[in-house]
Amino acid sequence: MYERAGASVKRACADVRAAGHALEADRGEMSDEYGYSETHCIDYIGRLELPNVTKIAEHMGMTRGAISKMTKKLLAKGLIEKYTLESNKKEVYFKLTDLGKMLFEEHAKRHKRWEKRDMEFLSHYSTEDVKTVYQFMKELNHYLEGQIEELL
């Protein structure tokens, strides 16, 4: 279904899964010890090539300062380690510890479960129906963002 409906539906489903993260956290299903941002920081460290503060910040849409603070917490919790390359001792990179790898893998499993759940739901609708709803939601979101801007 993703392939038929295109990238816009993938983004919409990713937004739904992000909301699912928040709901699971509220219900206590995700460990209170690892929040949404920390879990996604772990995810990027696990997936990026030579992850450093700048790369992680760009991918997460956060400031370098916020990522620096978060990586310090992750270091303290034993989820990541920092290292440098022989060719550049100045630049600091991160890698997952065994505990970090466990959290990374659990996070990936959850995303697969959510994707399967979403695809089962979407399979009841035609590609055109999904595209129409997505377009409506995108336009509604744009409209609401404009309303918020007017209030500020």
Backbone hydrogen bonds in HBPLUS format (Angstrom, degrees):
<---DONOR---> <-ACCEPTOR-->    atom                        ^
c    i                          cat <-CA-CA->   ^        H-A-AA   ^      H-
h    n   atom  resd res      DA  || num        DHA   H-A  angle D-A-AA Bond
n    s   type  num  typ     dist DA aas  dist angle  dist       angle   num
A0005-ALA N   A0001-MET O   2.84 MM   4  6.01 160.5  1.88 160.3 165.7     1
A0006-GLY N   A0002-TYR O   2.87 MM   4  5.83 149.5  1.96 154.0 159.7     2
A0010-LYS N   A0006-GLY O   3.39 MM   4  6.76 155.0  2.46 143.4 150.5     3
A0011-ARG N   A0007-ALA O   2.99 MM   4  6.31 157.2  2.05 153.5 158.6     4
A0012-ALA N   A0008-SER O   3.06 MM   4  6.33 156.4  2.12 142.0 148.6     5
A0013-CYS N   A0009-VAL O   2.87 MM   4  6.11 161.6  1.91 154.2 158.4     6
A0014-ALA N   A0010-LYS O   2.88 MM   4  6.11 149.6  1.97 145.3 154.4     7
A0015-ASP N   A0011-ARG O   2.96 MM   4  6.26 150.0  2.06 147.3 155.0     8
A0016-VAL N   A0012-ALA O   3.05 MM   4  6.41 150.7  2.14 143.4 151.4     9
A0017-ARG N   A0013-CYS O   2.86 MM   4  6.16 157.4  1.91 149.8 155.9    10
A0018-ALA N   A0014-ALA O   2.90 MM   4  6.15 148.1  2.00 144.0 152.9    11
A0019-ALA N   A0015-ASP O   3.05 MM   4  6.36 153.7  2.12 144.6 151.2    12
A0020-GLY N   A0016-VAL O   2.91 MM   4  6.25 143.3  2.05 140.3 151.7    13
A0021-HIS N   A0017-ARG O   2.91 MM   4  6.32 142.2  2.06 145.3 154.8    14
A0022-ALA N   A0018-ALA O   3.25 MM   4  6.65 158.6  2.30 147.4 151.1    15
A0023-LEU N   A0019-ALA O   2.95 MM   4  6.30 157.9  2.00 150.5 156.9    16
A0024-GLU N   A0020-GLY O   2.86 MM   4  6.05 163.1  1.89 152.7 157.0    17
A0025-ALA N   A0021-HIS O   2.92 MM   4  6.14 157.1  1.97 150.4 157.2    18
A0026-ASP N   A0022-ALA O   2.91 MM   4  6.17 155.5  1.97 146.9 153.7    19
A0027-ARG N   A0023-LEU O   2.94 MM   4  6.20 146.9  2.05 146.2 155.3    20
A0029-GLU N   A0024-GLU O   2.81 MM   5  5.02 143.4  1.94 155.0 151.7    21
A0028-GLY N   A0025-ALA O   3.08 MM   3  5.01 151.9  2.16  98.7 107.3    22
A0034-TYR N   A0031-SER O   3.14 MM   3  5.67 150.8  2.23 112.9 119.3    23
A0039-THR N   A0035-GLY O   2.88 MM   4  6.03 162.4  1.91 155.2 160.4    24
A0040-HIS N   A0036-TYR O   3.03 MM   4  6.28 156.8  2.08 148.8 155.1    25
A0041-CYS N   A0037-SER O   2.81 MM   4  6.00 143.9  1.94 145.6 156.4    26
A0042-ILE N   A0038-GLU O   2.93 MM   4  6.21 158.7  1.97 150.1 155.2    27
A0043-ASP N   A0039-THR O   2.95 MM   4  6.24 150.4  2.04 139.3 148.2    28
A0044-TYR N   A0040-HIS O   2.96 MM   4  6.22 158.5  2.00 146.1 149.9    29
A0045-ILE N   A0041-CYS O   2.92 MM   4  6.19 162.0  1.95 153.0 158.3    30
A0046-GLY N   A0042-ILE O   2.92 MM   4  6.12 152.1  2.00 148.5 156.1    31
A0047-ARG N   A0043-ASP O   3.03 MM   4  6.27 132.7  2.26 139.8 152.6    32
A0047-ARG N   A0044-TYR O   3.11 MM   3  5.02 129.1  2.38  93.1 106.7    33
A0048-LEU N   A0044-TYR O   2.76 MM   4  5.61 164.0  1.78 159.5 161.0    34
A0094-PHE N   A0051-PRO O   2.90 MM  43  5.72 145.4  2.02 159.6 169.8    35
A0056-ILE N   A0052-ASN O   3.01 MM   4  6.16 172.4  2.02 164.0 166.4    36
A0057-ALA N   A0053-VAL O   2.90 MM   4  6.00 163.2  1.93 151.5 156.7    37
A0058-GLU N   A0054-THR O   2.99 MM   4  6.21 160.3  2.03 151.3 156.2    38
A0059-HIS N   A0055-LYS O   3.05 MM   4  6.29 162.9  2.08 152.0 156.0    39
A0060-MET N   A0056-ILE O   2.90 MM   4  6.04 150.8  1.98 151.5 160.0    40
A0061-GLY N   A0057-ALA O   2.86 MM   4  5.70 123.6  2.18 141.6 153.9    41
A0062-MET N   A0057-ALA O   3.08 MM   5  4.90 154.1  2.15 136.8 142.0    42
A0067-ILE N   A0063-THR O   3.10 MM   4  6.42 159.0  2.15 149.2 154.8    43
A0068-SER N   A0064-ARG O   2.79 MM   4  5.96 156.7  1.84 150.3 157.3    44
A0069-LYS N   A0065-GLY O   3.03 MM   4  6.23 159.1  2.07 145.0 150.0    45
A0070-MET N   A0066-ALA O   2.96 MM   4  6.16 156.3  2.01 143.4 150.4    46
A0071-THR N   A0067-ILE O   2.79 MM   4  5.97 162.9  1.81 156.2 160.0    47
A0072-LYS N   A0068-SER O   3.13 MM   4  6.32 146.5  2.25 140.9 149.4    48
A0073-LYS N   A0069-LYS O   3.25 MM   4  6.62 150.2  2.34 142.4 149.6    49
A0073-LYS N   A0070-MET O   3.06 MM   3  5.14 117.3  2.47  96.1 111.0    50
A0074-LEU N   A0070-MET O   2.92 MM   4  6.29 157.4  1.98 151.2 158.0    51
A0075-LEU N   A0071-THR O   2.81 MM   4  5.97 150.8  1.90 144.9 152.5    52
A0076-ALA N   A0072-LYS O   3.00 MM   4  6.20 158.5  2.05 143.3 148.9    53
A0077-LYS N   A0073-LYS O   2.93 MM   4  6.19 140.6  2.09 143.8 154.9    54
A0079-LEU N   A0074-LEU O   2.97 MM   5  5.35 158.7  2.02 164.4 161.2    55
A0078-GLY N   A0075-LEU O   3.05 MM   3  5.14 154.2  2.12 102.5 110.6    56
A0097-THR N   A0079-LEU O   2.99 MM  18  5.35 170.4  2.00 126.8 127.1    57
A0081-GLU N   A0095-LYS O   2.79 MM  14  5.42 152.6  1.86 156.2 164.0    58
A0095-LYS N   A0081-GLU O   2.93 MM  14  5.42 150.1  2.02 151.2 158.1    59
A0083-TYR N   A0093-TYR O   2.88 MM  10  5.29 150.5  1.97 138.6 144.3    60
A0093-TYR N   A0083-TYR O   2.80 MM  10  5.29 170.5  1.81 164.2 166.9    61
A0088-ASN N   A0085-LEU O   3.06 MM   3  5.20 148.7  2.17 102.9 112.3    62
A0101-LYS N   A0097-THR O   2.80 MM   4  6.08 149.7  1.89 150.5 159.0    63
A0102-MET N   A0098-ASP O   3.05 MM   4  6.34 147.6  2.16 142.4 150.6    64
A0103-LEU N   A0099-LEU O   3.14 MM   4  6.50 158.1  2.19 149.2 154.0    65
A0104-PHE N   A0100-GLY O   2.87 MM   4  6.07 159.3  1.91 148.5 154.9    66
A0105-GLU N   A0101-LYS O   2.90 MM   4  6.06 160.2  1.94 148.7 153.0    67
A0106-GLU N   A0102-MET O   2.96 MM   4  6.16 158.1  2.00 147.5 153.8    68
A0107-HIS N   A0103-LEU O   2.91 MM   4  6.06 158.3  1.95 149.9 155.9    69
A0108-ALA N   A0104-PHE O   3.04 MM   4  6.30 155.0  2.10 144.7 151.3    70
A0109-LYS N   A0105-GLU O   2.97 MM   4  6.24 154.7  2.03 147.1 153.8    71
A0110-ARG N   A0106-GLU O   3.00 MM   4  6.28 156.2  2.05 149.4 155.4    72
A0111-HIS N   A0107-HIS O   3.01 MM   4  6.33 159.2  2.05 150.0 155.5    73
A0112-LYS N   A0108-ALA O   3.01 MM   4  6.30 153.3  2.09 147.0 154.1    74
A0113-ARG N   A0109-LYS O   2.96 MM   4  6.28 156.1  2.02 149.1 155.6    75
A0114-TRP N   A0110-ARG O   2.86 MM   4  6.14 162.9  1.89 156.1 160.6    76
A0115-GLU N   A0111-HIS O   2.83 MM   4  5.99 157.0  1.88 147.2 153.9    77
A0116-LYS N   A0112-LYS O   2.93 MM   4  6.12 159.7  1.98 147.6 152.7    78
A0117-ARG N   A0113-ARG O   2.93 MM   4  6.16 162.8  1.96 150.3 155.2    79
A0118-ASP N   A0114-TRP O   2.83 MM   4  6.03 161.6  1.86 151.2 156.4    80
A0119-MET N   A0115-GLU O   2.86 MM   4  6.03 158.0  1.90 149.2 155.4    81
A0120-GLU N   A0116-LYS O   2.95 MM   4  6.17 152.8  2.03 149.2 156.3    82
A0121-PHE N   A0117-ARG O   3.11 MM   4  6.40 156.8  2.17 146.8 152.7    83
A0122-LEU N   A0118-ASP O   2.84 MM   4  6.10 168.2  1.85 155.3 158.4    84
A0123-SER N   A0119-MET O   2.91 MM   4  5.90 136.0  2.11 140.2 150.5    85
A0124-HIS N   A0121-PHE O   3.30 MM   3  6.07 168.8  2.31 119.0 122.3    86
A0125-TYR N   A0122-LEU O   2.98 MM   3  5.57 167.9  1.99 123.4 126.3    87
A0130-VAL N   A0126-SER O   3.07 MM   4  6.40 164.1  2.10 155.5 158.7    88
A0131-LYS N   A0127-THR O   2.92 MM   4  6.16 161.3  1.96 152.1 157.6    89
A0132-THR N   A0128-GLU O   2.90 MM   4  6.06 155.5  1.96 148.5 155.1    90
A0133-VAL N   A0129-ASP O   2.99 MM   4  6.25 166.5  2.01 154.9 157.7    91
A0134-TYR N   A0130-VAL O   2.89 MM   4  6.04 160.5  1.93 149.2 155.4    92
A0135-GLN N   A0131-LYS O   2.88 MM   4  6.05 161.3  1.91 147.8 152.8    93
A0136-PHE N   A0132-THR O   2.97 MM   4  6.20 160.8  2.00 150.6 155.7    94
A0137-MET N   A0133-VAL O   2.90 MM   4  6.15 164.4  1.92 153.4 157.3    95
A0138-LYS N   A0134-TYR O   2.88 MM   4  6.09 157.2  1.93 153.3 159.8    96
A0139-GLU N   A0135-GLN O   2.98 MM   4  6.19 162.3  2.01 150.6 154.9    97
A0140-LEU N   A0136-PHE O   2.83 MM   4  6.04 158.1  1.87 153.1 159.9    98
A0141-ASN N   A0137-MET O   2.88 MM   4  5.98 159.6  1.92 145.2 151.0    99
A0142-HIS N   A0138-LYS O   3.00 MM   4  6.24 159.1  2.04 146.3 151.9   100
A0143-TYR N   A0139-GLU O   2.91 MM   4  6.12 160.9  1.95 148.0 153.4   101
A0144-LEU N   A0140-LEU O   2.86 MM   4  6.10 165.1  1.88 155.0 158.7   102
A0145-GLU N   A0141-ASN O   2.87 MM   4  6.09 155.4  1.93 150.7 157.7   103
A0146-GLY N   A0142-HIS O   3.07 MM   4  6.35 152.6  2.15 145.9 152.8   104
A0147-GLN N   A0143-TYR O   3.01 MM   4  6.40 150.4  2.10 147.0 155.6   105
A0148-ILE N   A0144-LEU O   2.93 MM   4  6.21 155.4  1.99 150.4 156.6   106
A0149-GLU N   A0145-GLU O   2.95 MM   4  6.21 158.1  2.00 147.2 153.3   107
A0150-GLU N   A0146-GLY O   3.05 MM   4  6.31 152.3  2.12 146.4 153.1   108
A0151-LEU N   A0147-GLN O   3.24 MM   4  6.54 139.9  2.41 138.4 148.3   109
A0151-LEU N   A0148-ILE O   3.02 MM   3  5.14 126.9  2.31  98.4 112.6   110
A0152-LEU N   A0148-ILE O   3.16 MM   4  6.52 136.2  2.37 145.1 157.0   111
A0152-LEU N   A0149-GLU O   3.16 MM   3  5.21 132.2  2.40  96.6 109.2   112
